[in-house]
Amino acid sequence: MESHSTVSALNLKDFLADYQQKLNTEDNVPFFMQSNPVIVDVGDSCSLNLIESPDDISVPNFQPGADVFRPTVVRPQDDQHVPATYSALIHYKTKSRKCAFGRTQYSHKLNPPPTDCHDLQLDACELELTVRLYRPPRAYHRGFKVEIPVFAEEYVCLGSNYLSELRDKISCVCRGKRFVDISNDPDAPLPTIDTNPGYFFINDTFYNDKRNPNNPDYSDTVLKWAAHANGVRGETLKAEDMEGKRFIDLTVIPGSPLHYLHHGNCEHLFVISQIEVLTPRSKRPDRSLYPYPHAFSTYNRRTCYMCGIRSYSFIVDQSRRQLHDPSYLCRSCFLSFYYVDGQKVGQFKAYRIYDHAEAEDEEEERKGCDDGDMVVGLDD
């Protein structure tokens, strides 16, 4: 929790009101947004000469020379010998699901964003905010987190959306589950969920999810700690309900890291990366589709620490037989390494992230890998 007193925060409601006031003043409206655009010479109005300064460095005009064509690579003939290594690499790449050289951290979702609703127009100006979430660090060493936050997903929200609507869309492996130590019985059913507490910490306010009256107040513990902690003592911190708070009512610092906590100690960082003003002429998707996912990271999947082929199903903690704590293992490696004749070997804690129905899907994936269809999963 860091004070941002040196950076001015932006009140979204005042920002939108100021923007609308400028639009209502005819003198300040750009010609391309007026009801009767003024015919101007676009070339003269957009000339770089309008922004040049005597102190600018002179840039000479580039005069391209004659084109030089490089010879193309000649493909080998059928009767020529092809190295076995080259053939093996080609065969492996054809089976790979992803291109390791074309990946990007901000890969757009495979399904396109919602199409514009041409019959629906805004009655007034509206804000559209892009919220970018990062997955929590999952590697520790001597109590310190040694993994940097990695981009997970991105959502587009309206100013009229409630914070609770965004929270319902955020995907996390901890969502809708209760994790307990099942090391003594790896197939023990997971406990049912009856509460789902969590909060967003934005600017100086904790926004708690109190839709369920039985949800614990996570912010109460943090506020008691902050009252005596060095660095935040004396800070004015508040707590409100997220289900009654819209984005337009927030005061934020665009690009500043914000905090989302749920499931006890599952922490996510998120930022408001972009704020756009939608005018009544803007064509946007139906309001009911917001918040909608805009992008997600395709390299956000962790593979088993032992085989490196299958995705993990168990999280092992406090084990002296693993190099990493915690360790992420698939079902096959977990059962074969930590159990002999069904009996637990050593002292450790284990948490299963899938329920029985999801475990069956993971078992089908394991069989496919054993048949030679390798599943490649990369993780940043």
SVG drawing of the C-alpha trace seen along z (x, -y; Angstrom):
<svg xmlns="http://www.w3.org/2000/svg" viewBox="-32 -30 55 81">
<polyline fill="none" stroke="black" stroke-width="0.4" points="0.0,0.0 1.8,-3.0 0.7,-6.6 0.4,-8.4 0.4,-11.9 2.9,-13.1 0.6,-12.0 -2.7,-13.7 -5.7,-11.3 -8.4,-11.5 -12.0,-11.7 -13.8,-9.9 -17.1,-11.7 -15.5,-15.2 -13.4,-14.2 -16.5,-13.2 -18.4,-16.3 -15.5,-18.5 -15.3,-16.8 -19.0,-17.2 -18.8,-20.9 -16.1,-21.4 -18.1,-19.6 -21.1,-21.9 -18.9,-24.9 -19.1,-25.3 -15.7,-27.1 -13.8,-24.2 -15.5,-21.4 -13.2,-20.0 -14.5,-20.4 -14.8,-16.7 -17.2,-16.4 -19.5,-19.2 -22.9,-18.7 -22.0,-20.7 -18.3,-20.1 -16.4,-23.1 -14.7,-22.4 -11.0,-22.9 -7.9,-21.8 -6.9,-18.8 -3.3,-18.9 -2.8,-22.4 -4.4,-21.7 -2.3,-18.6 1.0,-19.9 4.1,-19.2 5.1,-22.8 2.5,-23.8 4.4,-22.1 8.0,-22.7 10.3,-24.6 13.5,-26.5 15.3,-24.3 14.4,-21.1 17.2,-19.1 17.1,-19.3 16.2,-16.0 17.4,-15.7 15.1,-14.2 15.8,-10.6 16.4,-9.7 16.2,-6.0 18.7,-4.4 18.4,-1.7 16.7,1.5 19.0,4.4 17.3,7.8 18.7,10.6 18.6,14.1 16.0,16.4 17.0,19.5 17.0,22.5 15.0,25.4 16.8,28.7 16.0,31.1 14.2,34.4 17.3,36.4 19.5,34.4 20.3,35.7 18.3,34.0 19.8,34.2 17.9,36.3 17.9,33.4 16.2,31.1 13.5,33.7 12.9,34.3 12.5,30.5 10.1,30.1 8.1,33.1 8.0,31.7 7.0,28.2 4.1,29.4 2.7,31.1 3.2,28.0 0.1,26.2 1.8,22.8 4.5,20.8 7.2,20.1 8.5,17.2 5.2,15.5 3.9,15.4 2.9,12.2 2.2,11.5 -1.0,9.6 -2.6,12.1 -6.1,11.3 -8.8,13.8 -9.5,16.4 -13.1,15.3 -13.5,11.7 -14.9,8.9 -18.7,8.3 -19.8,6.7 -21.2,3.1 -24.9,2.7 -26.0,0.3 -29.5,-0.1 -28.3,-1.2 -26.9,-4.6 -25.9,-6.3 -28.2,-8.9 -25.2,-10.8 -21.4,-10.6 -20.1,-7.5 -16.7,-6.3 -15.1,-3.1 -12.3,-1.7 -9.8,1.0 -8.8,3.0 -5.7,5.2 -5.2,7.9 -2.1,9.8 -1.9,13.2 -0.4,13.4 3.2,14.6 3.3,18.3 6.9,19.0 8.4,18.3 11.9,18.6 12.4,18.1 9.1,16.4 9.7,13.9 8.0,13.9 10.5,14.5 8.1,14.4 7.0,11.2 3.4,10.6 2.5,11.9 -0.3,10.5 -3.4,12.7 -6.4,11.0 -7.9,7.7 -11.6,6.5 -13.4,3.5 -15.9,1.9 -18.4,-1.0 -18.5,-3.8 -22.0,-2.6 -20.8,0.9 -20.5,1.9 -17.3,3.3 -19.1,6.5 -19.8,7.1 -16.1,7.0 -15.3,9.4 -17.8,11.9 -15.9,12.0 -12.4,12.4 -11.1,15.9 -8.8,17.6 -8.0,21.1 -9.2,20.2 -12.6,19.1 -15.5,21.0 -13.3,23.5 -12.2,24.2 -8.7,25.7 -7.9,28.1 -5.0,30.4 -5.9,33.7 -2.5,35.3 -3.9,38.2 -6.7,38.8 -5.9,37.4 -9.4,38.1 -11.2,36.5 -14.1,34.3 -13.5,30.6 -15.7,28.7 -18.6,26.8 -18.4,23.0 -20.9,21.0 -19.1,17.6 -17.0,15.7 -15.3,12.7 -12.9,10.4 -12.1,6.7 -10.7,4.2 -8.3,1.7 -8.5,-1.4 -6.9,-4.7 -7.6,-4.8 -10.7,-2.7 -11.4,1.0 -14.4,2.1 -15.7,5.3 -18.0,7.9 -21.0,8.0 -23.6,9.4 -23.5,12.4 -24.0,11.2 -21.9,14.0 -18.8,12.9 -15.9,12.0 -14.6,8.5 -11.0,8.9 -10.4,5.1 -11.0,5.0 -7.8,7.0 -5.8,4.8 -7.2,1.6 -6.2,2.8 -2.7,3.6 -2.4,0.3 -3.2,-1.7 0.1,-0.6 2.3,0.2 5.3,-1.9 4.8,-3.8 1.0,-3.8 0.3,-5.0 -1.9,-8.1 -3.2,-7.3 -6.9,-7.9 -8.3,-4.5 -12.0,-3.7 -14.2,-0.7 -17.3,-0.5 -19.4,2.2 -18.3,3.0 -21.8,4.0 -23.0,0.4 -20.0,-1.3 -19.8,-2.2 -16.6,-2.9 -17.8,-6.4 -17.8,-7.1 -14.1,-6.1 -11.1,-8.3 -8.1,-6.5 -4.6,-7.1 -4.4,-5.5 -1.6,-3.1 -1.1,-2.8 -1.1,0.7 -4.2,1.6 -5.0,4.6 -7.6,7.4 -7.7,9.9 -9.9,13.0 -9.8,16.6 -7.9,15.6 -4.5,14.8 -4.9,14.9 -3.6,11.5 -3.9,10.0 -2.6,6.7 -4.6,4.8 -4.4,1.4 -6.8,-0.9 -4.7,-1.1 -7.0,-3.2 -10.0,-5.6 -12.0,-6.5 -15.0,-8.8 -17.9,-7.4 -20.1,-10.0 -23.8,-9.5 -22.5,-8.9 -20.1,-6.1 -21.0,-2.6 -20.3,-0.1 -21.6,3.3 -24.8,3.7 -24.5,2.5 -25.5,6.0 -22.2,7.4 -20.0,5.3 -17.6,6.0 -16.4,8.1 -13.0,9.8 -10.7,8.1 -7.5,10.0 -5.8,12.8 -2.4,14.4 -2.1,17.7 1.1,18.5 -0.5,18.5 -0.6,22.2 1.9,24.0 3.1,27.5 4.1,30.2 7.4,29.6 8.5,33.3 7.4,34.5 7.0,31.1 4.4,32.4 1.0,32.4 -0.7,29.5 -0.6,29.5 -3.5,30.8 -1.9,30.7 0.0,28.1 2.5,29.6 3.6,27.4 6.2,27.8 7.8,30.8 11.6,31.5 11.7,33.8 11.0,31.0 13.4,28.3 10.6,25.7 8.1,24.8 5.3,24.9 5.6,27.4 3.0,28.0 2.5,31.6 0.2,33.5 -1.9,36.4 0.4,39.1 3.6,37.7 2.1,36.7 0.7,40.2 3.8,42.0 6.3,39.8 4.5,39.2 2.6,42.5 3.7,46.2 0.8,48.7 -1.6,45.8 0.3,44.7 1.7,41.2 5.5,40.9 7.1,38.1 5.6,34.9 3.9,32.5 0.6,30.7 -1.2,31.1 -4.1,29.2 -6.1,30.4 -7.2,27.7 -9.8,29.8 -13.0,31.4 -13.9,34.9 -15.5,33.9 -12.5,31.7 -10.1,34.5 -11.7,36.8 -10.9,34.2 -7.3,34.1 -7.1,37.9 -8.2,37.9 -5.5,35.4 -3.0,37.6 -4.0,40.6 -3.6,38.5 -0.1,37.6 0.8,41.2 -0.3,42.1 2.3,39.8 0.3,36.6 2.5,34.3 0.8,31.2 3.2,28.3 2.4,25.6 4.6,22.6 4.6,20.2 6.2,16.7"/>
</svg>
